[in-house]
Amino acid sequence: MANTLQMDDRFNGEAPYPWQSPTWERLLMLQQKQRLPHALLLHGEPGTGKEHFARALGEYLLCSSPAGTARCNACKNCLLLNQGFHPDILEIFPAEAGKVIKVDQIRALNQFMSGVSQQGGYRIVIISPAEDMNINAANAVLKMLEEPGHNTLFILVTQLPGRLMATIRSRCQAYLLSPPDARQAQVWLEQRLGSQEQARTALTACTRAPLTALQLIESNQLDGWNQQLQIMLDVAGRRLGVCDAAQRLIKHDSLALLQAMESWSAELIRTVMTQDQQNLHTSALASLLPQLGAGGKIEKLFEFIDRIREYRRYFRSRANPNPQLMFEELLLRWESLFGS
């Protein structure tokens, strides 16, 4: 569906996240020099705040009297944003999770683009995730990118820029929104949770994706994460068979679990290579360390991570691998790393 701010309370005036400051400052400098492009392509890993950045930028550009790097929160435009409606900003996203953006949804965008800014400033169009546009929707957007009109900014948000038409990518200025470093992520999440240990545990499951980690805590999924880790430990210790373990794992979100498996593996590699168990945020993994020091196990663990990343790409591209077979293969690789 296409959506203005009328029924969307996510536009709440927040600033970009701390790790996004370099890109934010670069874009504001371009805007001050009146060199801001008409189309931006924001890309990066999930869980790092790409949509948040897009909305924050859209709000800032609509503000009549921004104060430094923040909107004033007092002008007419800001008051409209605070009320959850602004006529000069439009967001287009899939009607349902996992569905594509269809050409029918672009009709609202056609109407939006046919007029002029009602408040006399920018018109902002946010499309997310942009890789979810089907071919007809993408072609319709491409025509608009070719003739965007005065003071119009398209912001396309994606985690898979390679899936966008080359002609669309060529008409956008691309910016990679990198994830925070480990320290930034830890501090940010601690401030929101009030718990150092909880923040560390959640971030271990989500690598450097702090928003995913926060969701993990707020949705009470941390216990499920601990259950998944225990299954992996039981497979490593030959206390649980691969087929039975796979049947248990497929009950969980596959993409989130793949991310956690990659994170656990990376922790083991980092700890073995530094010989410093203080790097081991998940203490339950310590029992696996003695079996990883010889016999080319670290190289095999790197290969295991590579395979996980392949499956993650499959899911993001909607290849939809069979979860049972996928986890059986991964668990066989995992089991072979430990014990005789």
Stockholm file with secondary structure:
# STOCKHOLM 1.0

chainA/1-340         MANTLQMDDRFNGEAPYPWQSPTWERLLMLQQKQRLPHALLLHGEPGTGKEHFARALGEYLLCSSPAGTARCNACKNCLLLNQGFHPDILEIFPAEAGKVIKVDQIRALNQFMSGVSQQGGYRIVIISPAEDMNINAANAVLKMLEEPGHNTLFILVTQLPGRLMATIRSRCQAYLLSPPDARQAQVWLEQRLGSQEQARTALTACTRAPLTALQLIESNQLDGWNQQLQIMLDVAGRRLGVCDAAQRLIKHDSLALLQAMESWSAELIRTVMTQDQQNLHTSALASLLPQLGAGGKIEKLFEFIDRIREYRRYFRSRANPNPQLMFEELLLRWESLFGS
#=GR chainA/1-340 SS CEECGGGCTTCCCCCCCGGGHHHHHHHHHHHHTTCCCSEEEEECCTTSCHHHHHHHHHHHHHCSSCBTTBCCSCSHHHHHHHTTCCTTEEEECCSSTTCCBCGGGGHHHHHHHHSCCTTSSCEEEEETTGGGBCHHHHHHHHHHHHSCCTTEEEEEEESCGGGSCHHHHHTSEEEECCCCCHHHHHHHHHHHHSCHHHHHHHHHHTTTCHHHHHHHHHTTCHHHHHHHHHHHHHHHTTSSCHHHHHHHHTTSCHHHHHHHHHHHHHHHHHHHHHTCGGGCSCGGGGGGGGGGSSTTHHHHHHHHHHHHHHHHHHHHTTCCCCHHHHHHHHHHHHHHTSCC
#=GC SS_cons         CEECGGGCTTCCCCCCCGGGHHHHHHHHHHHHTTCCCSEEEEECCTTSCHHHHHHHHHHHHHCSSCBTTBCCSCSHHHHHHHTTCCTTEEEECCSSTTCCBCGGGGHHHHHHHHSCCTTSSCEEEEETTGGGBCHHHHHHHHHHHHSCCTTEEEEEEESCGGGSCHHHHHTSEEEECCCCCHHHHHHHHHHHHSCHHHHHHHHHHTTTCHHHHHHHHHTTCHHHHHHHHHHHHHHHTTSSCHHHHHHHHTTSCHHHHHHHHHHHHHHHHHHHHHTCGGGCSCGGGGGGGGGGSSTTHHHHHHHHHHHHHHHHHHHHTTCCCCHHHHHHHHHHHHHHTSCC
//
